[in-house]
Each structure stands twice: as C-alpha cells, then as structure tokens.
Amino acid sequence: MPRILAIDYGSKKCGLAATDPLRIVANGLETVPTWRLLDWLEKYLATEEVTDLVIGESLHKDGTPNKINDEVIGFERKFAKLYPAITLHRQDEYRSSKRAVEAMIAMGVPKMKRRQKERVDKLAATIILQDFMESLR
C-alpha cells in the first residue's frame, strides 16, 4: 500500500514524516532546508510509492492564513506540476511545534536536544501526519 507523506513547511527548514506501508503509524523522516525540499522529494519519491502529500496549514488564531501561506501555495503549485498523480491535502498545524516539544518532554528528551529545531520540525511533521490520519477514520 502506498505511503502518505507529510511536511511541516517552514521558510528555512521543513520537517518530513511518512506513514509505514500499511498506513498505520506516522514516522518522522528528517528535516531538510526548504531550498532543498524538491530535490529531497524527488529522491524519496523515486524509491517510495506515495499517493498523498499532507502539508501543515499554518493559520492565525482567528483562522486567517499567516505570512508563510503564500510560500506554501507556491510550493504546492510546483509540486502539483511535477507530481500530478499525488493528491495534496492541508492539515491544521496549529500548535504542532509546541505539541512536539511537549511530547519530547514527556519522552524524557534532554533540554539541549529539545532546542534542536530539526528534531522539533521532524516531530511536528509526524504530529501533522498523525492528525491527518485520525481525521480519515
């Protein structure tokens, strides 16, 4: 069964997560610089079957898009042209980074490692993907 891929999109870095082949568990993959995201996706999609891409939708508390929304739209357009067979989805990412830090605290991750933004971004992508999977049920 094909995987679902998720991105916690940031202006500098993007956290990435994917389901297992049976779409049961969301797993963090890595964090890549945003300028390298399309290259990373090209390599990943050459080896893994993916039918859906979930991108965290970053909104203000009042529900209006925040400043990164225009960048996300630009990325979605490029991605859709390159991979028209993969369905794009948006998933509310409100508090995903904060939830990631809270999860790391609960897991006993030392404070110095919790400060590493790459870890937070990867876990935030996992949370976004898990929320999307739960919304499908």
DRENTORKOL-3810 file (N, C-alpha, C; in nm, 4 decimals):
REM DRENTORKOL-3810
@n.u->0.0851; n.v->-0.1180; n.w->0.0000; ca.u->0.0000; ca.v->0.0000; ca.w->0.0000; c.u->0.0896; c.v->0.1243; c.w->0.0000
@n.u->0.0549; n.v->0.2242; n.w->-0.0760; ca.u->0.1389; ca.v->0.3448; ca.w->-0.0816; c.u->0.1364; c.v->0.4235; c.w->0.0490
@n.u->0.2410; n.v->0.4978; n.w->0.0688; ca.u->0.2551; ca.v->0.5794; ca.w->0.1895; c.u->0.1857; c.v->0.7141; c.w->0.1742
@n.u->0.1664; n.v->0.7792; n.w->0.2885; ca.u->0.1243; ca.v->0.9188; ca.w->0.2928; c.u->0.2445; c.v->0.9952; c.w->0.3474
@n.u->0.2784; n.v->1.1047; n.w->0.2842; ca.u->0.3921; ca.v->1.1872; ca.w->0.3232; c.u->0.3395; c.v->1.3182; c.w->0.3795
@n.u->0.4083; n.v->1.3727; n.w->0.4806; ca.u->0.3662; ca.v->1.4995; ca.w->0.5401; c.u->0.4848; c.v->1.5941; c.w->0.5519
@n.u->0.4534; n.v->1.7236; n.w->0.5410; ca.u->0.5552; ca.v->1.8280; ca.w->0.5513; c.u->0.5113; c.v->1.9330; c.w->0.6523
@n.u->0.5990; n.v->1.9614; n.w->0.7457; ca.u->0.5833; ca.v->2.0792; ca.w->0.8319; c.u->0.6664; c.v->2.1871; c.w->0.7628
@n.u->0.6007; n.v->2.2665; n.w->0.6796; ca.u->0.6690; ca.v->2.3608; ca.w->0.5917; c.u->0.7121; c.v->2.4851; c.w->0.6681
@n.u->0.8389; n.v->2.5201; n.w->0.6529; ca.u->0.8919; ca.v->2.6414; ca.w->0.7133; c.u->0.9700; c.v->2.7209; c.w->0.6104
@n.u->0.9898; n.v->2.8480; n.w->0.6367; ca.u->1.0612; ca.v->2.9317; ca.w->0.5401; c.u->1.2086; c.v->2.8933; c.w->0.5302
@n.u->1.2643; n.v->2.8339; n.w->0.6364; ca.u->1.4053; ca.v->2.7931; ca.w->0.6340; c.u->1.4228; c.v->2.6418; c.w->0.6278
@n.u->1.3396; n.v->2.5692; n.w->0.7046; ca.u->1.3517; ca.v->2.4233; ca.w->0.7104; c.u->1.2136; c.v->2.3600; c.w->0.7065
@n.u->1.2112; n.v->2.2353; n.w->0.6578; ca.u->1.0868; ca.v->2.1591; ca.w->0.6524; c.u->1.1059; c.v->2.0249; c.w->0.7213
@n.u->1.0167; n.v->1.9945; n.w->0.8133; ca.u->1.0154; ca.v->1.8633; ca.w->0.8755; c.u->0.9353; c.v->1.7687; c.w->0.7886
@n.u->0.9784; n.v->1.6430; n.w->0.7814; ca.u->0.9128; ca.v->1.5443; ca.w->0.6951; c.u->0.8786; c.v->1.4186; c.w->0.7740
@n.u->0.7626; n.v->1.3628; n.w->0.7424; ca.u->0.7189; ca.v->1.2385; ca.w->0.8049; c.u->0.6437; c.v->1.1569; c.w->0.7005
@n.u->0.6363; n.v->1.0268; n.w->0.7235; ca.u->0.5641; ca.v->0.9383; ca.w->0.6322; c.u->0.5016; c.v->0.8250; c.w->0.7114
@n.u->0.3970; n.v->0.7680; n.w->0.6533; ca.u->0.3365; ca.v->0.6509; ca.w->0.7146; c.u->0.4209; c.v->0.5280; c.w->0.6812
@n.u->0.3957; n.v->0.4223; n.w->0.7545; ca.u->0.4507; ca.v->0.2931; ca.w->0.7160; c.u->0.3696; c.v->0.2450; c.w->0.5950
@n.u->0.4132; n.v->0.1415; n.w->0.5253; ca.u->0.3409; ca.v->0.0971; ca.w->0.4056; c.u->0.1947; c.v->0.0583; c.w->0.4308
@n.u->0.1613; n.v->0.0180; n.w->0.5527; ca.u->0.0227; ca.v->-0.0190; ca.w->0.5830; c.u->-0.0605; c.v->0.1001; c.w->0.6315
@n.u->0.0012; n.v->0.2158; n.w->0.6387; ca.u->-0.0656; ca.v->0.3404; ca.w->0.6813; c.u->-0.1221; c.v->0.3314; c.w->0.8225
@n.u->-0.0454; n.v->0.2689; n.w->0.9094; ca.u->-0.0880; ca.v->0.2537; ca.w->1.0486; c.u->-0.0188; c.v->0.3553; c.w->1.1379
@n.u->0.1104; n.v->0.3757; n.w->1.1142; ca.u->0.1924; ca.v->0.4593; ca.w->1.2018; c.u->0.2579; c.v->0.5720; c.w->1.1215
@n.u->0.2632; n.v->0.6895; n.w->1.1828; ca.u->0.3356; ca.v->0.8029; ca.w->1.1243; c.u->0.4761; c.v->0.8047; c.w->1.1840
@n.u->0.5769; n.v->0.8162; n.w->1.0976; ca.u->0.7166; ca.v->0.8170; ca.w->1.1414; c.u->0.7877; c.v->0.9413; c.w->1.0904
@n.u->0.8619; n.v->1.0067; n.w->1.1772; ca.u->0.9434; ca.v->1.1194; ca.w->1.1347; c.u->1.0564; c.v->1.0712; c.w->1.0453
@n.u->1.0839; n.v->1.1447; n.w->0.9396; ca.u->1.1917; ca.v->1.1076; ca.w->0.8484; c.u->1.3151; c.v->1.1925; c.w->0.8725
@n.u->1.3036; n.v->1.3210; n.w->0.8433; ca.u->1.4151; ca.v->1.4125; ca.w->0.8650; c.u->1.3698; c.v->1.5560; c.w->0.8461
@n.u->1.4624; n.v->1.6464; n.w->0.8655; ca.u->1.4394; ca.v->1.7887; ca.w->0.8425; c.u->1.5379; c.v->1.8332; c.w->0.7366
@n.u->1.4861; n.v->1.9017; n.w->0.6349; ca.u->1.5723; ca.v->1.9474; ca.w->0.5253; c.u->1.5564; c.v->2.0984; c.w->0.5068
@n.u->1.6615; n.v->2.1628; n.w->0.4573; ca.u->1.6461; ca.v->2.3054; ca.w->0.4248; c.u->1.5374; c.v->2.3215; c.w->0.3179
@n.u->1.4566; n.v->2.4229; n.w->0.3303; ca.u->1.3448; ca.v->2.4438; ca.w->0.2379; c.u->1.3920; c.v->2.4520; c.w->0.0933
@n.u->1.5059; n.v->2.5153; n.w->0.0707; ca.u->1.5548; ca.v->2.5288; ca.w->-0.0669; c.u->1.5926; c.v->2.3945; c.w->-0.1282
@n.u->1.6098; n.v->2.2895; n.w->-0.0449; ca.u->1.6431; ca.v->2.1556; ca.w->-0.0953; c.u->1.5238; c.v->2.0607; c.w->-0.0945
@n.u->1.4071; n.v->2.1099; n.w->-0.0565; ca.u->1.2901; ca.v->2.0233; ca.w->-0.0390; c.u->1.2522; c.v->1.9481; c.w->-0.1664
@n.u->1.2432; n.v->2.0164; n.w->-0.2783; ca.u->1.2044; ca.v->1.9479; ca.w->-0.4023; c.u->1.3064; c.v->1.8424; c.w->-0.4439
@n.u->1.4350; n.v->1.8680; n.w->-0.4216; ca.u->1.5376; ca.v->1.7671; ca.w->-0.4512; c.u->1.5197; c.v->1.6448; c.w->-0.3617
@n.u->1.4951; n.v->1.6697; n.w->-0.2333; ca.u->1.4749; ca.v->1.5600; ca.w->-0.1386; c.u->1.3534; c.v->1.4775; c.w->-0.1795
@n.u->1.2444; n.v->1.5457; n.w->-0.2136; ca.u->1.1224; ca.v->1.4762; ca.w->-0.2539; c.u->1.1440; c.v->1.3931; c.w->-0.3810
@n.u->1.2199; n.v->1.4462; n.w->-0.4747; ca.u->1.2480; ca.v->1.3716; ca.w->-0.5974; c.u->1.3161; c.v->1.2388; c.w->-0.5654
@n.u->1.4158; n.v->1.2420; n.w->-0.4777; ca.u->1.4863; ca.v->1.1186; ca.w->-0.4395; c.u->1.3943; c.v->1.0238; c.w->-0.3637
@n.u->1.3175; n.v->1.0780; n.w->-0.2699; ca.u->1.2283; ca.v->0.9934; ca.w->-0.1906; c.u->1.1214; c.v->0.9290; c.w->-0.2779
@n.u->1.0598; n.v->1.0077; n.w->-0.3641; ca.u->0.9511; ca.v->0.9566; ca.w->-0.4473; c.u->1.0003; c.v->0.8602; c.w->-0.5550
@n.u->1.1289; n.v->0.8614; n.w->-0.5834; ca.u->1.1855; ca.v->0.7651; ca.w->-0.6783; c.u->1.1950; c.v->0.6258; c.w->-0.6171
@n.u->1.1963; n.v->0.6186; n.w->-0.4833; ca.u->1.2112; ca.v->0.4889; ca.w->-0.4169; c.u->1.0887; c.v->0.4444; c.w->-0.3388
@n.u->0.9995; n.v->0.5372; n.w->-0.3072; ca.u->0.8810; ca.v->0.5047; ca.w->-0.2274; c.u->0.7545; c.v->0.5437; c.w->-0.3026
@n.u->0.6526; n.v->0.4587; n.w->-0.2934; ca.u->0.5242; ca.v->0.4895; ca.w->-0.3553; c.u->0.4424; c.v->0.5747; c.w->-0.2586
@n.u->0.4036; n.v->0.6933; n.w->-0.3046; ca.u->0.3273; ca.v->0.7883; ca.w->-0.2244; c.u->0.2069; c.v->0.8335; c.w->-0.3062
@n.u->0.0888; n.v->0.8303; n.w->-0.2444; ca.u->-0.0314; ca.v->0.8755; ca.w->-0.3158; c.u->-0.0843; c.v->1.0083; c.w->-0.2634
@n.u->-0.0424; n.v->1.0448; n.w->-0.1416; ca.u->-0.0951; ca.v->1.1655; ca.w->-0.0788; c.u->0.0169; c.v->1.2424; c.w->-0.0094
@n.u->0.0105; n.v->1.3751; n.w->-0.0215; ca.u->0.1039; ca.v->1.4630; ca.w->0.0474; c.u->0.0223; c.v->1.5589; c.w->0.1338
@n.u->0.0538; n.v->1.5603; n.w->0.2625; ca.u->-0.0154; ca.v->1.6464; ca.w->0.3580; c.u->0.0795; c.v->1.7589; c.w->0.3962
@n.u->0.0309; n.v->1.8814; n.w->0.3834; ca.u->0.1116; ca.v->1.9977; ca.w->0.4198; c.u->0.0431; c.v->2.0684; c.w->0.5353
@n.u->0.1208; n.v->2.0975; n.w->0.6378; ca.u->0.0653; ca.v->2.1690; ca.w->0.7515; c.u->0.0139; c.v->2.3052; c.w->0.7098
@n.u->-0.1091; n.v->2.3354; n.w->0.7495; ca.u->-0.1695; ca.v->2.4641; ca.w->0.7177; c.u->-0.1531; c.v->2.5558; c.w->0.8373
@n.u->-0.0746; n.v->2.6578; n.w->0.8179; ca.u->-0.0411; ca.v->2.7497; ca.w->0.9254; c.u->-0.1362; c.v->2.8694; c.w->0.9246
@n.u->-0.2180; n.v->2.8768; n.w->1.0281; ca.u->-0.3180; ca.v->2.9822; ca.w->1.0381; c.u->-0.3005; c.v->3.0598; c.w->1.1692
@n.u->-0.3495; n.v->3.1815; n.w->1.1686; ca.u->-0.3572; ca.v->3.2586; ca.w->1.2925; c.u->-0.4727; c.v->3.2038; c.w->1.3765
@n.u->-0.4797; n.v->3.2468; n.w->1.5007; ca.u->-0.5868; ca.v->3.2000; ca.w->1.5885; c.u->-0.7254; c.v->3.2299; c.w->1.5335
@n.u->-0.7391; n.v->3.3395; n.w->1.4575; ca.u->-0.8699; ca.v->3.3766; ca.w->1.4025; c.u->-0.9030; c.v->3.3012; c.w->1.2727
@n.u->-0.8126; n.v->3.2099; n.w->1.2299; ca.u->-0.8377; ca.v->3.1283; ca.w->1.1115; c.u->-0.7863; c.v->3.1861; c.w->0.9815
@n.u->-0.7277; n.v->3.3046; n.w->0.9853; ca.u->-0.6725; ca.v->3.3637; ca.w->0.8633; c.u->-0.5322; c.v->3.3087; c.w->0.8390
@n.u->-0.4920; n.v->3.2967; n.w->0.7122; ca.u->-0.3581; ca.v->3.2443; ca.w->0.6804; c.u->-0.2485; c.v->3.3366; c.w->0.7341
@n.u->-0.1381; n.v->3.2751; n.w->0.7778; ca.u->-0.0268; ca.v->3.3586; ca.w->0.8239; c.u->0.0703; c.v->3.3857; c.w->0.7095
@n.u->0.1803; n.v->3.4510; n.w->0.7400; ca.u->0.2718; ca.v->3.5006; ca.w->0.6361; c.u->0.3334; c.v->3.3916; c.w->0.5484
@n.u->0.3467; n.v->3.2699; n.w->0.5987; ca.u->0.4109; ca.v->3.1644; ca.w->0.5192; c.u->0.3145; c.v->3.1006; c.w->0.4180
@n.u->0.1874; n.v->3.1306; n.w->0.4283; ca.u->0.0876; ca.v->3.0695; ca.w->0.3408; c.u->0.1191; c.v->3.0905; c.w->0.1921
@n.u->0.1656; n.v->3.2089; n.w->0.1545; ca.u->0.1996; ca.v->3.2345; ca.w->0.0142; c.u->0.3126; c.v->3.1432; c.w->-0.0341
@n.u->0.4114; n.v->3.1197; n.w->0.0529; ca.u->0.5206; ca.v->3.0280; ca.w->0.0174; c.u->0.4681; c.v->2.8863; c.w->-0.0013
@n.u->0.3775; n.v->2.8450; n.w->0.0868; ca.u->0.3200; ca.v->2.7103; ca.w->0.0780; c.u->0.2414; c.v->2.6951; c.w->-0.0521
@n.u->0.1644; n.v->2.7957; n.w->-0.0875; ca.u->0.0877; ca.v->2.7909; ca.w->-0.2127; c.u->0.1825; c.v->2.7777; c.w->-0.3324
@n.u->0.2911; n.v->2.8532; n.w->-0.3316; ca.u->0.3902; ca.v->2.8431; ca.w->-0.4388; c.u->0.4505; c.v->2.7040; c.w->-0.4465
@n.u->0.4831; n.v->2.6468; n.w->-0.3307; ca.u->0.5365; ca.v->2.5112; ca.w->-0.3275; c.u->0.4333; c.v->2.4119; c.w->-0.3812
@n.u->0.3082; n.v->2.4251; n.w->-0.3380; ca.u->0.2035; ca.v->2.3334; ca.w->-0.3833; c.u->0.1883; c.v->2.3373; c.w->-0.5354
@n.u->0.1966; n.v->2.4548; n.w->-0.5942; ca.u->0.1849; ca.v->2.4668; ca.w->-0.7401; c.u->0.2987; c.v->2.3940; c.w->-0.8109
@n.u->0.4213; n.v->2.4151; n.w->-0.7616; ca.u->0.5362; ca.v->2.3460; ca.w->-0.8220; c.u->0.5222; c.v->2.1950; c.w->-0.8071
@n.u->0.4851; n.v->2.1524; n.w->-0.6871; ca.u->0.4726; ca.v->2.0095; ca.w->-0.6606; c.u->0.3652; c.v->1.9466; c.w->-0.7494
@n.u->0.2502; n.v->2.0127; n.w->-0.7605; ca.u->0.1397; ca.v->1.9595; ca.w->-0.8409; c.u->0.1788; c.v->1.9445; c.w->-0.9876
@n.u->0.2620; n.v->2.0359; n.w->-1.0382; ca.u->0.3084; ca.v->2.0244; ca.w->-1.1769; c.u->0.4037; c.v->1.9070; c.w->-1.1932
@n.u->0.4907; n.v->1.8865; n.w->-1.0938; ca.u->0.5885; ca.v->1.7779; ca.w->-1.1021; c.u->0.5273; c.v->1.6406; c.w->-1.0751
@n.u->0.4294; n.v->1.6356; n.w->-0.9840; ca.u->0.3717; ca.v->1.5079; ca.w->-0.9410; c.u->0.2186; c.v->1.5142; c.w->-0.9427
@n.u->0.1591; n.v->1.5222; n.w->-1.0605; ca.u->0.0130; ca.v->1.5382; ca.w->-1.0688; c.u->-0.0663; c.v->1.4193; c.w->-1.0138
@n.u->-0.0050; n.v->1.3033; n.w->-1.0028; ca.u->-0.0759; ca.v->1.1848; ca.w->-0.9528; c.u->-0.0854; c.v->1.1826; c.w->-0.7999
@n.u->-0.0103; n.v->1.2683; n.w->-0.7329; ca.u->-0.0124; ca.v->1.2709; ca.w->-0.5867; c.u->-0.1108; c.v->1.3782; c.w->-0.5410
@n.u->-0.2042; n.v->1.3375; n.w->-0.4567; ca.u->-0.3079; ca.v->1.4273; ca.w->-0.4074; c.u->-0.2536; c.v->1.5121; c.w->-0.2927
@n.u->-0.2754; n.v->1.6428; n.w->-0.3026; ca.u->-0.2319; ca.v->1.7357; ca.w->-0.1973; c.u->-0.3443; c.v->1.7584; c.w->-0.0975
@n.u->-0.3067; n.v->1.7631; n.w->0.0303; ca.u->-0.4014; ca.v->1.7902; ca.w->0.1379; c.u->-0.3405; c.v->1.8954; c.w->0.2293
@n.u->-0.4256; n.v->1.9704; n.w->0.2962; ca.u->-0.3822; ca.v->2.0618; ca.w->0.4014; c.u->-0.4349; c.v->2.0084; c.w->0.5341
@n.u->-0.3540; n.v->2.0194; n.w->0.6369; ca.u->-0.3938; ca.v->1.9769; ca.w->0.7712; c.u->-0.3552; c.v->2.0876; c.w->0.8679
@n.u->-0.4476; n.v->2.1265; n.w->0.9519; ca.u->-0.4211; ca.v->2.2304; ca.w->1.0500; c.u->-0.2987; c.v->2.1916; c.w->1.1330
@n.u->-0.2018; n.v->2.2807; n.w->1.1366; ca.u->-0.0800; ca.v->2.2526; ca.w->1.2126; c.u->-0.0722; c.v->2.3373; c.w->1.3399
@n.u->-0.1839; n.v->2.3980; n.w->1.3782; ca.u->-0.1843; ca.v->2.4848; ca.w->1.4952; c.u->-0.1256; c.v->2.4121; c.w->1.6157
@n.u->-0.0255; n.v->2.4710; n.w->1.6736; ca.u->0.0433; ca.v->2.4204; ca.w->1.7930; c.u->0.1213; c.v->2.2915; c.w->1.7695
@n.u->0.1469; n.v->2.2513; n.w->1.6461; ca.u->0.2183; ca.v->2.1249; ca.w->1.6243; c.u->0.3604; c.v->2.1314; c.w->1.6797
@n.u->0.4273; n.v->2.2446; n.w->1.6653; ca.u->0.5631; ca.v->2.2560; ca.w->1.7198; c.u->0.5610; c.v->2.2538; c.w->1.8726
@n.u->0.4644; n.v->2.3205; n.w->1.9306; ca.u->0.4523; ca.v->2.3194; ca.w->2.0762; c.u->0.4186; c.v->2.1790; c.w->2.1258
@n.u->0.3290; n.v->2.1104; n.w->2.0547; ca.u->0.2960; ca.v->1.9722; ca.w->2.0901; c.u->0.4175; c.v->1.8812; c.w->2.0753
@n.u->0.5019; n.v->1.9093; n.w->1.9763; ca.u->0.6235; ca.v->1.8300; ca.w->1.9570; c.u->0.7166; c.v->1.8456; c.w->2.0765
@n.u->0.7357; n.v->1.9685; n.w->2.1225; ca.u->0.8213; ca.v->1.9927; ca.w->2.2395; c.u->0.7616; c.v->1.9251; c.w->2.3626
@n.u->0.6299; n.v->1.9357; n.w->2.3799; ca.u->0.5646; ca.v->1.8707; ca.w->2.4933; c.u->0.5837; c.v->1.7193; c.w->2.4884
@n.u->0.5764; n.v->1.6618; n.w->2.3690; ca.u->0.5972; ca.v->1.5176; ca.w->2.3534; c.u->0.7407; c.v->1.4793; c.w->2.3877
@n.u->0.8368; n.v->1.5634; n.w->2.3460; ca.u->0.9769; ca.v->1.5338; ca.w->2.3779; c.u->1.0009; c.v->1.5414; c.w->2.5283
@n.u->0.9371; n.v->1.6352; n.w->2.5956; ca.u->0.9488; ca.v->1.6439; ca.w->2.7416; c.u->0.8924; c.v->1.5170; c.w->2.8040
@n.u->0.7752; n.v->1.4743; n.w->2.7568; ca.u->0.7125; ca.v->1.3528; ca.w->2.8094; c.u->0.7992; c.v->1.2293; c.w->2.7859
@n.u->0.8757; n.v->1.2286; n.w->2.6764; ca.u->0.9634; ca.v->1.1155; ca.w->2.6449; c.u->1.0964; c.v->1.1232; c.w->2.7189
@n.u->1.1190; n.v->1.2344; n.w->2.7904; ca.u->1.2428; ca.v->1.2491; ca.w->2.8654; c.u->1.3607; c.v->1.2965; c.w->2.7821
@n.u->1.3349; n.v->1.3601; n.w->2.6692; ca.u->1.4423; ca.v->1.4120; ca.w->2.5849; c.u->1.5084; c.v->1.5290; c.w->2.6580
@n.u->1.6412; n.v->1.5268; n.w->2.6712; ca.u->1.7109; ca.v->1.6347; ca.w->2.7414; c.u->1.6860; c.v->1.7723; c.w->2.6782
@n.u->1.6919; n.v->1.8733; n.w->2.7605; ca.u->1.6619; ca.v->2.0100; ca.w->2.7181; c.u->1.7470; c.v->2.0535; c.w->2.5988
@n.u->1.8742; n.v->2.0212; n.w->2.5973; ca.u->1.9621; ca.v->2.0617; ca.w->2.4868; c.u->1.9159; c.v->2.0008; c.w->2.3543
@n.u->1.8697; n.v->1.8775; n.w->2.3569; ca.u->1.8213; ca.v->1.8142; ca.w->2.2338; c.u->1.6859; c.v->1.8705; c.w->2.1923
@n.u->1.6039; n.v->1.9125; n.w->2.2911; ca.u->1.4744; ca.v->1.9732; ca.w->2.2578; c.u->1.4920; c.v->2.1081; c.w->2.1909
@n.u->1.6050; n.v->2.1715; n.w->2.2106; ca.u->1.6326; ca.v->2.3017; ca.w->2.1491; c.u->1.6749; c.v->2.2890; c.w->2.0036
@n.u->1.7057; n.v->2.1683; n.w->1.9601; ca.u->1.7456; ca.v->2.1467; ca.w->1.8211; c.u->1.6206; c.v->2.1521; c.w->1.7339
@n.u->1.6084; n.v->2.2606; n.w->1.6578; ca.u->1.4887; ca.v->2.2862; ca.w->1.5776; c.u->1.4609; c.v->2.1723; c.w->1.4782
@n.u->1.5654; n.v->2.1062; n.w->1.4308; ca.u->1.5475; ca.v->1.9959; ca.w->1.3360; c.u->1.4638; c.v->1.8838; c.w->1.3978
@n.u->1.4896; n.v->1.8542; n.w->1.5244; ca.u->1.4125; ca.v->1.7498; ca.w->1.5944; c.u->1.2669; c.v->1.7911; c.w->1.6090
@n.u->1.2460; n.v->1.9170; n.w->1.6451; ca.u->1.1104; ca.v->1.9686; ca.w->1.6633; c.u->1.0343; c.v->1.9645; c.w->1.5312
@n.u->1.0969; n.v->2.0084; n.w->1.4224; ca.u->1.0304; ca.v->2.0116; ca.w->1.2916; c.u->0.9911; c.v->1.8714; c.w->1.2444
@n.u->1.0798; n.v->1.7755; n.w->1.2634; ca.u->1.0515; ca.v->1.6381; ca.w->1.2216; c.u->0.9354; c.v->1.5801; c.w->1.3029
@n.u->0.9355; n.v->1.6060; n.w->1.4321; ca.u->0.8274; ca.v->1.5566; ca.w->1.5167; c.u->0.6970; c.v->1.6310; c.w->1.4882
@n.u->0.7046; n.v->1.7598; n.w->1.4569; ca.u->0.5846; ca.v->1.8362; ca.w->1.4206; c.u->0.5220; c.v->1.7786; c.w->1.2930
@n.u->0.6039; n.v->1.7405; n.w->1.1948; ca.u->0.5524; ca.v->1.6771; ca.w->1.0728; c.u->0.4832; c.v->1.5454; c.w->1.1060
@n.u->0.5386; n.v->1.4721; n.w->1.2006; ca.u->0.4785; ca.v->1.3461; ca.w->1.2434; c.u->0.3422; c.v->1.3707; c.w->1.3067
@n.u->0.3333; n.v->1.4750; n.w->1.3878; ca.u->0.2063; ca.v->1.5103; ca.w->1.4523; c.u->0.1030; c.v->1.5530; c.w->1.3475
@n.u->0.1453; n.v->1.6326; n.w->1.2508; ca.u->0.0554; ca.v->1.6749; ca.w->1.1427; c.u->0.0022; c.v->1.5519; c.w->1.0687
@n.u->0.0905; n.v->1.4586; n.w->1.0385; ca.u->0.0503; ca.v->1.3374; ca.w->0.9673; c.u->-0.0431; c.v->1.2515; c.w->1.0524
@n.u->-0.0131; n.v->1.2374; n.w->1.1801; ca.u->-0.0979; ca.v->1.1594; ca.w->1.2690; c.u->-0.2371; c.v->1.2214; c.w->1.2793
@n.u->-0.2427; n.v->1.3538; n.w->1.2906; ca.u->-0.3729; ca.v->1.4232; ca.w->1.2946; c.u->-0.4506; c.v->1.3991; c.w->1.1654
@n.u->-0.3810; n.v->1.4037; n.w->1.0520; ca.u->-0.4475; ca.v->1.3776; ca.w->0.9233; c.u->-0.5012; c.v->1.2355; c.w->0.9175
@n.u->-0.4216; n.v->1.1396; n.w->0.9611; ca.u->-0.4657; ca.v->1.0000; ca.w->0.9601; c.u->-0.5880; c.v->0.9804; c.w->1.0499
@n.u->-0.5882; n.v->1.0470; n.w->1.1638; ca.u->-0.7032; ca.v->1.0361; ca.w->1.2547; c.u->-0.8276; c.v->1.0989; c.w->1.1941
@n.u->-0.8097; n.v->1.2049; n.w->1.1142; ca.u->-0.9243; ca.v->1.2695; ca.w->1.0506; c.u->-0.9873; c.v->1.1815; c.w->0.9434
@n.u->-0.9110; n.v->1.0857; n.w->0.8924; ca.u->-0.9629; ca.v->0.9936; ca.w->0.7912; c.u->-1.0487; c.v->0.8837; c.w->0.8517
@n.u->-1.0281; n.v->0.8598; n.w->0.9802; ca.u->-1.1003; ca.v->0.7492; ca.w->1.0473; c.u->-1.2391; c.v->0.7904; c.w->1.0882
END
